[in-house]
């Protein structure tokens, strides 16, 4: 049985794992829903399912679109799926700009600082550089990462394997570690664990109980923790 301490690099999904992606998505869409008296018309699961379907399709169709622009672009699609009138351009742009404000999970900042005592911390996120910069300086309280890789850098979105190939190259050239020293650490089975398995790297599933987006029936992982804090606890137990 492999131990966490056998590895040197944690490559993190950010939104859904470190940042409460679902809370951010739901809070960001409330002004649009309220403008049509629909704030209480849909369940949490319905809204997140519709969002995830629209986002995944748009990421595949326009892999070079920055994440904030992509979020703005899918609001009209979400409105159609919900049977609501189309948003104004201003509403769509405002929705895209909420990304950098999405809140961190309560355990994230402390857990990252604890994990950094043993691991190099790498972001591998489906986001743009500007949005992640706002996230890092705001909700993540300036936690230092050793390497930051965004979809904007790669030109594609996970689960595209190009994102992982690019990450391997960057980890080797900038941090001097090989792929067999990496653990992909994430909540989403769809975006992270399934492609990590295809690329031959270990993964740690941060379940975030109650999460809706990114789940799959065929769960893949080498370690499983409800929270990032629990993973930091397990590391400290090993050391």
C-alpha positions in Angstrom: 0.0 0.0 0.0 1.5 3.3 -1.1 1.9 6.0 1.4 1.3 9.7 0.8 4.9 10.4 1.9 6.1 8.3 -1.0 5.2 11.2 -3.3 6.5 14.7 -3.7 4.0 16.8 -5.7 0.3 17.4 -5.3 -1.4 18.7 -8.4 -4.7 20.3 -7.4 -7.9 21.0 -9.1 -9.0 24.3 -7.5 -12.7 24.8 -8.1 -14.7 22.1 -6.3 -11.7 20.9 -4.3 -10.1 23.9 -2.7 -12.8 26.5 -3.6 -16.5 25.8 -3.1 -17.4 25.8 -6.8 -21.0 24.8 -6.3 -21.7 27.5 -3.7 -20.1 30.1 -6.1 -22.1 28.9 -9.1 -25.3 29.1 -7.1 -24.7 32.5 -5.5 -23.5 34.0 -8.8 -26.7 33.0 -10.6 -29.1 34.3 -8.0 -29.3 37.9 -9.3 -30.4 36.6 -12.7 -33.0 34.2 -11.2 -34.3 37.0 -8.9 -34.7 39.3 -11.9 -37.3 36.8 -13.2 -38.9 36.0 -9.7 -37.4 32.5 -10.0 -35.0 32.6 -7.0 -36.8 29.7 -5.4 -38.1 27.9 -8.5 -35.4 25.3 -8.9 -33.6 22.8 -6.7 -29.9 23.0 -5.9 -29.4 19.8 -7.8 -31.3 21.0 -10.8 -29.4 24.2 -11.1 -26.0 22.5 -10.7 -26.9 19.7 -13.2 -27.9 22.2 -15.8 -24.8 24.3 -15.2 -22.5 21.4 -15.4 -24.0 20.2 -18.7 -23.7 23.6 -20.3 -20.2 24.2 -19.0 -18.8 20.8 -20.1 -20.3 21.2 -23.6 -19.0 24.8 -24.0 -15.5 23.8 -22.8 -15.4 21.1 -25.4 -16.7 23.5 -28.1 -14.5 26.5 -27.3 -11.3 25.2 -25.5 -9.5 28.5 -26.1 -12.1 30.7 -24.4 -11.0 32.0 -21.0 -13.1 30.7 -18.1 -14.7 34.0 -17.1 -15.8 34.5 -20.7 -17.0 30.9 -20.9 -19.1 31.3 -17.8 -20.6 34.4 -19.3 -21.3 32.6 -22.5 -23.2 29.7 -20.9 -25.7 31.8 -18.9 -28.1 32.1 -22.0 -27.9 28.3 -22.4 -28.7 27.8 -18.7 -31.7 30.2 -19.1 -33.0 28.2 -22.0 -32.7 24.9 -20.2 -34.6 26.4 -17.2 -37.3 27.9 -19.5 -36.4 31.5 -18.5 -36.0 34.6 -20.7 -32.5 35.3 -22.1 -30.2 37.3 -19.9 -28.9 40.7 -20.9 -25.3 41.0 -21.9 -24.6 42.8 -18.6 -26.0 40.0 -16.6 -23.9 37.4 -18.5 -20.7 39.4 -18.0 -21.5 39.9 -14.3 -21.9 36.2 -13.9 -18.5 35.5 -15.5 -16.9 38.0 -13.2 -18.0 36.2 -10.0 -15.5 33.4 -10.5 -12.7 35.1 -8.5 -15.0 35.6 -5.6 -16.2 32.0 -5.1 -15.4 31.1 -1.5 -12.8 28.6 -0.3 -13.9 25.6 1.8 -13.3 26.3 5.5 -10.5 23.8 5.8 -8.6 24.6 2.6 -6.2 27.3 3.6 -5.0 25.6 6.7 -4.8 22.2 4.9 -2.7 23.7 2.1 -0.2 25.2 4.5 0.1 21.9 6.3 0.5 19.9 3.1 3.1 22.3 1.8 5.5 21.1 4.5 6.0 17.9 2.6 4.7 18.5 -0.9 5.2 20.9 -3.8 1.8 22.4 -4.5 0.7 22.7 -8.1 -2.6 24.2 -9.4 -4.0 22.4 -12.5 -7.3 24.3 -12.9 -10.0 24.9 -15.5 -9.8 28.6 -15.1 -8.1 31.7 -16.5 -5.0 33.3 -15.0 -6.8 36.6 -13.9 -9.6 34.7 -12.2 -7.2 32.4 -10.3 -5.1 35.4 -9.3 -8.2 37.0 -7.7 -9.0 33.7 -6.0 -5.5 33.2 -4.7 -5.2 36.7 -3.3 -8.8 36.7 -1.9 -10.5 33.5 -0.7 -7.2 31.6 -0.5 -5.5 34.3 1.5 -2.3 34.3 -0.6 -1.4 30.7 0.0 1.8 30.2 -2.1 1.8 27.6 -4.9 5.0 26.3 -6.4 3.5 26.2 -9.9 0.2 27.4 -11.4 -1.2 25.9 -14.6 -4.6 27.1 -16.0 -6.7 26.1 -18.9 -5.7 29.4 -20.5 -2.1 28.3 -20.4 -2.8 25.0 -22.1 -5.5 26.0 -24.5 -7.9 23.2 -23.4 -10.0 22.2 -20.5 -9.8 19.1 -18.3 -10.7 16.2 -18.8 -8.7 16.8 -22.0 -5.5 14.8 -21.6 -3.4 17.6 -23.0 -3.8 19.4 -19.7 -2.1 16.6 -17.9 0.6 16.2 -20.5 1.4 19.9 -20.2 1.4 19.6 -16.4 3.9 16.7 -16.6 6.3 18.8 -18.7 6.0 21.8 -16.4 6.5 19.7 -13.2 9.6 18.1 -14.7 11.2 21.3 -16.2 10.4 23.7 -13.3 10.3 21.5 -10.3 12.5 18.5 -11.4 10.0 15.8 -10.5 8.7 12.9 -12.6 5.1 11.9 -13.1 5.5 8.9 -10.8 6.0 11.4 -7.9 2.7 13.2 -8.5 -0.7 12.8 -6.8 -3.7 14.4 -8.6 -5.8 15.8 -5.7 -9.4 16.6 -6.7 -13.1 16.3 -6.1 -14.3 15.8 -9.7 -14.2 12.2 -11.0 -15.1 13.6 -14.5 -12.5 16.3 -14.7 -9.6 14.8 -12.7 -9.7 11.2 -11.5 -10.7 9.5 -14.7 -8.1 11.3 -16.8 -5.4 10.9 -14.1 -6.0 7.1 -14.3 -5.6 7.2 -18.1 -2.3 9.1 -17.7 -1.0 6.6 -15.2 -0.8 8.8 -12.0 -2.1 8.3 -8.5 -5.1 10.3 -7.3 -6.6 11.4 -4.0 -10.3 11.9 -4.0 -11.5 14.9 -1.9 -15.2 13.9 -1.8 -16.7 17.1 -0.4 -19.9 15.3 0.7 -23.0 16.7 -1.0 -21.2 17.7 -4.2 -23.2 17.2 -7.4 -21.0 18.3 -10.3 -18.3 16.0 -11.7 -19.5 12.8 -10.0 -19.5 9.5 -11.9 -20.7 6.0 -11.0 -17.3 4.4 -11.7 -15.3 6.0 -8.9 -11.6 6.0 -9.3 -9.1 6.9 -6.6 -6.0 5.7 -4.7 -6.8 7.7 -1.5 -10.2 9.0 -0.4 -10.9 11.8 2.1 -14.1 13.8 2.7 -12.1 17.0 3.1 -8.6 18.4 2.3 -8.1 18.8 6.0 -8.5 15.0 6.5 -5.8 14.5 3.9 -3.5 16.8 5.8 -4.3 14.8 9.0 -3.4 11.6 7.2 -0.1 13.1 6.0 0.8 14.2 9.6 -0.1 10.7 10.9 2.4 9.2 8.5 5.1 11.7 9.5 
